[in-house]
């Protein structure tokens, strides 16, 4: 995560917690420069990120106003892979395990996780709820040697919180986002209609030693999830 993304995360948390209330001005950029000990350009990138998320609005000569403390729809930065629980920690998140097995990997999973056929993986399918509404179906594969002692109790809470407790550090992720037609599983658990589009997010998450720790596909209701791409000039 870059410096401006980390700063944006701090400011975002302050907005969500009410420390920076709606319809009030954020501290000026000079104050943020002093607080975070970074350049004005870095602060400007952080503010631009929050603007793209619809949380703030900046007007030349007037400052930056807080627009929303709680977005109507979940908007996630396309480069973020910290997991649903952390991304929406001010919401009620609940998960139900639809499948939790240990299997030998298919050729596709071997390729994505850079493992051999004899190396077992967890296969996990979770239905995740936000504020008691069905939100996303996550189909995940993880090498058992990298994620020891995974249990149903853990996967029905937050896998990423568990990984952080183990001291696991992530380097980044490769993510593909595409539209798809709903599957039988989508229609059953996400309450999709046959003609409703589904947002599928396929990703591989890497450790700092470049080894993949997760290969997953997430199936999102079209009216519940969106991804934001920030394109700034460095």
C-alpha positions, 0 to 999 in steps of 0.5 A: 500500500502506498503512502497516499493510500495509507493516509486516505485509509486514516482519513476514511476511518475518521470520516466513518467514525464521525470524527470528521462529520458530514457537511464539515470541512476537513483540516487543511492540507498543510495540517495533514502535511505536518501530521503525516510528514509527507509532501503536499502532493501525497496529501493531494493524492489521498484526497483525490482517492477519497473524492473518487469514493464519494466521501469528500468534495474539494472546491478551490478556495473553499476547502474539502468538505465531508459528503458522506460518512456511510456510502450507500453502496460498497465501493472498494479500491480495485487495488485493495485486497484486505478482505470484506470485514476490514473494508466494511468494518462499520457494517454488520458482517456475517458469513456462512460456510457453504463448503469447507474441504481439503482437496488436492488442487486442480490444474487451474489451482496449481497454476494460480497458486504455483504449487504441485499436484500433491500439495493439498489446499483448502477449498472454501465457499462462503456466503457473506452477508452485510447488514443481514442481506446476502452480499457476495459468494466467495470461492477460495483456495489456499495452500494448507502449508501457508494457512495452518489450523484453519477451521469453520469458526475462523472462515465464518469470521474473518480469514484475513484477520486470522492471517494477520494474527499469524504475522503473515504479510502481503505484497499485492494481488492480481485481480480481474473483474468481469460481468457474468450471468448468474449461476444456480448458486447465485440465484439461490443464495444471492437472490438474483433473478435470471437476467441480473448481471453478476460482478465476478472478481478473480484474484491471486494474492501474493506474499512478500516472498512472491508466493501466492497464498490465495486464489479466489473468485467472488460473485457480487450482486450487481446492485451491492458492489462497485470497484473504484480505480484511481489513476493519478500522475506521479 
